[in-house]
Amino acid sequence: MIVALAAGGLVVNTQSAVAAPYDGTDPAATGCASTARTIDARNLDGGNARIELRYSSGCRTAWARITLQNGTRCVPGEDRCGSADIVRNSDGQRYSCYTPAGTNTSCYTRQVNDSGVTSFAEGWFDNGAQSYYDRTRNW
């Protein structure tokens, strides 16, 4: 709901106000993940890693998730690890995560208010010989 008063020049966007408290919070801990769906996803290195833009309709927030697939084993400091960022276009607010050690592991970022603005997810994957990058569309 947007309320505008022409004489006073006041504009209040209550949709953004509802989502704003979630900036920088964990989507699972806040319950926002329960109303989430994947908006866009891209495979890196032939599908050994997958970057996703996640969106919660209940909280109006977005975050990024990267998942290692196909038996890919992350060894931090060596290879086959990935990272994800969520970036809000309006102000550049960014949160990151890094895949933990292990096989087929994943991580997700903190969330950003996505009400009335757009965001995108970007991911990196290093297979030891080469690094890969891709990003999702804006949402």
C-alpha positions as CSV (number, residue, x, y, z in Angstrom):
1,M,0.0,0.0,0.0
2,I,1.4,3.4,-1.0
3,V,-0.1,6.6,0.6
4,A,0.7,10.0,-0.8
5,L,-0.3,13.4,0.4
6,A,0.1,16.0,-2.3
7,A,0.1,19.0,-0.1
8,G,2.8,17.7,2.3
9,G,4.8,15.7,-0.2
10,L,4.8,12.7,2.1
11,V,4.9,9.2,0.6
12,V,4.7,6.1,2.7
13,N,5.3,2.7,1.2
14,T,4.1,0.2,3.8
15,Q,5.2,-2.8,1.7
16,S,8.9,-1.8,2.0
17,A,8.4,-1.1,5.7
18,V,7.2,-4.7,6.3
19,A,10.2,-6.2,4.6
20,A,12.9,-3.8,5.9
21,P,13.3,-5.5,9.3
22,Y,14.5,-8.7,7.5
23,D,17.5,-7.0,5.9
24,G,20.6,-9.0,6.9
25,T,18.7,-11.8,8.6
26,D,18.7,-15.6,8.1
27,P,15.8,-16.7,5.8
28,A,15.4,-20.0,7.6
29,A,15.5,-18.5,11.2
30,T,12.9,-15.9,10.3
31,G,10.6,-18.4,8.6
32,C,10.9,-16.5,5.3
33,A,12.2,-19.7,3.7
34,S,8.9,-21.4,4.2
35,T,7.3,-19.1,1.5
36,A,10.3,-19.2,-0.8
37,R,10.6,-20.2,-4.4
38,T,13.5,-20.2,-6.9
39,I,13.0,-17.3,-9.3
40,D,16.0,-18.0,-11.5
41,A,19.0,-20.5,-11.5
42,R,22.2,-20.9,-13.5
43,N,24.5,-23.9,-13.7
44,L,28.3,-23.3,-13.4
45,D,30.9,-25.7,-14.9
46,G,28.4,-27.9,-16.7
47,G,26.2,-28.3,-13.6
48,N,28.9,-29.0,-11.0
49,A,27.5,-26.0,-9.1
50,R,24.2,-24.2,-9.3
51,I,23.4,-20.6,-8.3
52,E,19.8,-19.7,-7.4
53,L,17.9,-16.5,-6.7
54,R,15.4,-17.3,-4.0
55,Y,12.4,-15.1,-3.2
56,S,10.0,-15.2,-0.2
57,S,6.5,-13.9,-1.1
58,G,5.5,-13.8,2.6
59,C,8.5,-11.7,3.7
60,R,9.2,-10.0,0.3
61,T,12.9,-10.8,0.6
62,A,15.5,-12.3,-1.6
63,W,18.7,-14.3,-1.1
64,A,21.2,-16.4,-3.0
65,R,21.9,-20.1,-2.7
66,I,24.8,-22.1,-4.3
67,T,24.8,-25.8,-4.3
68,L,27.6,-28.1,-5.3
69,Q,26.3,-31.1,-7.4
70,N,27.4,-34.2,-9.2
71,G,29.6,-35.5,-6.4
72,T,31.6,-32.3,-6.3
73,R,33.7,-32.2,-3.2
74,C,34.7,-28.8,-1.7
75,V,38.2,-28.6,-0.2
76,P,38.7,-25.1,1.2
77,G,42.0,-23.6,0.2
78,E,42.4,-26.1,-2.6
79,D,39.5,-26.3,-5.1
80,R,36.0,-27.3,-6.0
81,C,34.4,-24.7,-3.8
82,G,31.8,-22.0,-4.5
83,S,30.4,-18.8,-3.2
84,A,27.2,-16.8,-3.7
85,D,26.2,-13.2,-3.3
86,I,22.8,-11.5,-3.2
87,V,22.9,-7.9,-4.5
88,R,20.1,-5.3,-4.2
89,N,20.3,-3.0,-7.2
90,S,18.9,0.1,-5.6
91,D,21.7,0.6,-3.1
92,G,24.3,-2.2,-3.8
93,Q,23.6,-4.0,-0.4
94,R,25.4,-7.3,-0.7
95,Y,25.6,-10.5,1.4
96,S,27.8,-13.5,0.7
97,C,28.2,-17.1,1.6
98,Y,30.9,-19.8,1.0
99,T,30.3,-23.5,0.5
100,P,31.6,-25.6,3.4
101,A,33.9,-28.5,3.1
102,G,32.3,-31.7,1.9
103,T,30.5,-33.4,-1.0
104,N,27.5,-31.7,-2.6
105,T,27.4,-29.0,0.0
106,S,25.5,-25.7,-0.2
107,C,25.2,-22.3,1.4
108,Y,22.8,-19.4,1.3
109,T,23.2,-15.8,2.0
110,R,21.5,-13.4,4.4
111,Q,18.4,-11.9,2.9
112,V,17.6,-8.4,1.6
113,N,14.4,-6.5,1.5
114,D,13.1,-6.9,-2.1
115,S,9.8,-5.0,-1.8
116,G,9.6,-2.3,-4.5
117,V,13.2,-2.9,-5.7
118,T,15.1,-5.6,-7.6
119,S,18.0,-7.9,-6.7
120,F,20.1,-10.6,-8.3
121,A,22.2,-13.6,-7.3
122,E,25.7,-14.2,-8.5
123,G,27.9,-17.2,-8.0
124,W,31.5,-18.4,-8.4
125,F,32.8,-21.9,-8.7
126,D,36.4,-23.0,-8.8
127,N,37.0,-26.5,-10.2
128,G,40.7,-26.4,-9.6
129,A,41.8,-25.7,-13.1
130,Q,39.3,-22.9,-13.9
131,S,36.9,-20.5,-12.2
132,Y,33.3,-20.0,-13.4
133,Y,30.9,-17.1,-12.8
134,D,27.3,-16.4,-13.6
135,R,24.4,-14.3,-12.3
136,T,20.7,-14.5,-12.4
137,R,18.3,-12.1,-13.8
138,N,17.0,-9.2,-11.7
139,W,13.8,-9.8,-9.7
